[in-house]
Amino acid sequence: MELPDESGRLLASEAASDLPSQQATGLLHEQAHVEQSGLSRSVTCAQRCTFVVVLVVIGFMATHLVKPQHKHVSAEETLSQPHHATLPPPPIATTPGPTTTTTSPTTTTTITTTSTMPPAQRLNVSSSSSRAMEFYDKMCYYKYDGKASADCFCKLAHNERCREKRCSCPQGCSKDITWRHSRSTTFRNVKEAAGCGSQSAKALLTVPESYFQDIRYLKTWCPLGAISIMTEMLQESFETYQQTVGPGSARQCLHAANGVSQNWLHLHTFCGSGNIDGMPSAPHQSWCSTMTDVNQAEALAVAVMEWAQRLYGRHSSQMPSTCSEMGCNIRGLGGGCFCTPECHHFDNCCPDYADVCP
């Protein structure tokens, strides 16, 4: 086999330059194999060197002249590409806001009493309670039964039983001496107070519209509405005194059940340092207190009912139906049984009257 001449080598080099690097390399390897197999020992050193140089040139051309298969990106193109790197969120700036402090003035009224019973817990009623008002309207309103002489006060109280009756009061029943309230009436007392000093000696009386002979009857026959009614009486009498008699403190008193002069529950209101009808007196005869502010009314009403409890037994929220529950010498109201000697006359003695009240 004949070796390629010089022109053949050049043609091979040019052909290899036009081929991809892999094809050119394969061709050269094939050619080298053919030449190596056909070489004879007679090949000169010059010919071998020439062939090696040709191979080196072909390899150089294949490496540097064949273009890479990737796209060149310019600097401008790089800057124009969107940047998708995720940046950490900026820190949240926290600026403390202004601190505003509002101070509201409060007024505290302190009433000193000898009470040991919480106002609305044990007695279970409040003057502002709608339940107490409803109870009064439905179950705590009693028409005058006429069994005790109280026609004058019945008329002044505007009780249903006496509204159409003529006035039997010595001072009259005109509107200029009576002041109607929600459930009570205040009117001018025919008696005057003593020891009033610079205050007027004029005195007032306040009565509930519902019939209660005395404080014991109120406690017994209006257990859930007693404080509500008494609060109104204390409050309205004090305000009426300020408006019609004069400004200043007012003393308010109630008779015990065995010391009443009129058989209708009535509250006396007169000058702060005075006395009337033997009151103030011993606790078993009367209850008295001096009011200086209308807001004291409910606390004083509680004190009244505690006083009644000490005199007439423990307060109960239930209507009594036996003499053992209500005690002796008290009549039933609203059709209730009696625990008085007259029960035989009216044939309405309580079942246990003979055993409890012989």
Residue, then its C-alpha position, 0 to 999 in steps of 0.5 A: m500500500e502506498l503512502p499518501d503524498e504531500s497533496g493527499r495530506l493537505l486534502a485530508s487536512e482541509a477535509a478534516s477542518d470542514l468536519p466536526s471535531q469528532q468526525a475529524t478525529g475519527l478520520l484521522h484515527e482511521q488514516a493513522h491506522v491504515e498508515q501504521s499497518g502499511l508502513s514498512r521499516s523502510v519509512t524514513c524518520a523525516q516522513r514520520c515527523t511530517f506525519v506527526v506534525v500533520l496530526v498535531v495541526i489537525g487536532f489544533m484546528a479541530t479544537h479551536l476552529v469548531k464553534p461551541q454549541h452555546k449562545h454568547v450573552s452580552a452584558e446588555e442582555t444580562l442586565s435586561q433579564p428579570h432578576h428572580a432572586t428572593l430577597p428577605p422581607p424588610p424589617i418591620a419598623t415598630t414605633p411606639g404610639p402615644t400613651t393616653t391616660t384618662t382619669s375620671p373623677t368619682t364621687t363616693t357617698t359613704i353612709t354609716t349604719t349599724s347594718t350587718m346584712p348586705p342590701a340586695q343579697r339577703l333581702n333579695v330586692s332592689s329599688s331599681s329592679s323591674r322585677a320588684m316593680e312588676f311584683y308590686d303591680k301584680m301581687c303587692y298592691y292591696k285594696y283597703d279592707g276597711k277593717a282598721s280605721a284609716d279612711c282619711f289616709c286611704k283617700l290621700a294615698h289614692n288607693e283604689r278602694c277610696r278614690e271615689k269616696r269623700c275626703s274625711c281628712p281635717q286638713g282636706c285632700s286638695k292638690d295643693i297639700t298633696w304630691r302624688h308619686s309613682r306608688s306613694t303620696t306625700f302630704r302636709n302633716v297637721k302636726e309640726a315638729a319641735g326643736c327645728g332651730s333655723q329650719s321650718a317646723k313644717a312636717l310631711l307624711t308619705v304613704p304608699e298607695s297600696y294598703f299596709q297597716d304598718i311596717r310589719y304588714l309591709k314586711t310580711w305581705c310584700p316580701l319582694g317589693a318592700i325595699s322598692i316601696m320604702t326607697e320611693m317613700l324615702q326619696e320622694s319625701f326628701e325631695t318634696y321636703q326640699q321643694t316645699v318646706g326648705p333646703g337642708s337635712a331631713r329627719q325621717c321616722l317610722h313607728a313600730a307596729n304597736g305604736v301607730s296612731q293611724n292604721w296606714l303605714h306612713l313615713h314622717t319627714f321633718c327638720g334634721s334636728g327636730n322631733i315629732d310624735g315622740m320620735p326619735s325614741a327607742p328602737h323597739q318603738s320607732w326607726c329614725s334616720t337623718m338624710t342629707d342626700v337623695n342618693q342615700a334612699e335605698a341604703l336607708a330602705v334596707a336599714v328600715m327592713e333590717w329593723a323590721q326583721r329584728l322586731y318581727g322575725r326573719h325576712s322571707s321571700q315567700m308569702p306566708s300561709t300559716c300563723s307560724e310563718m306570719g306570727c300572731n296579731i296580724r291579718g291576712l291581705g289579699g284574701g289571706c287567712f287571719c291570725t287575730p281574734e277577729c278571724h272567728h268573726f270572719d271565718n278565715c282563721c289560719p289552720d294553725y291559729a288555735d295552736v299557735c295563737p291561743 
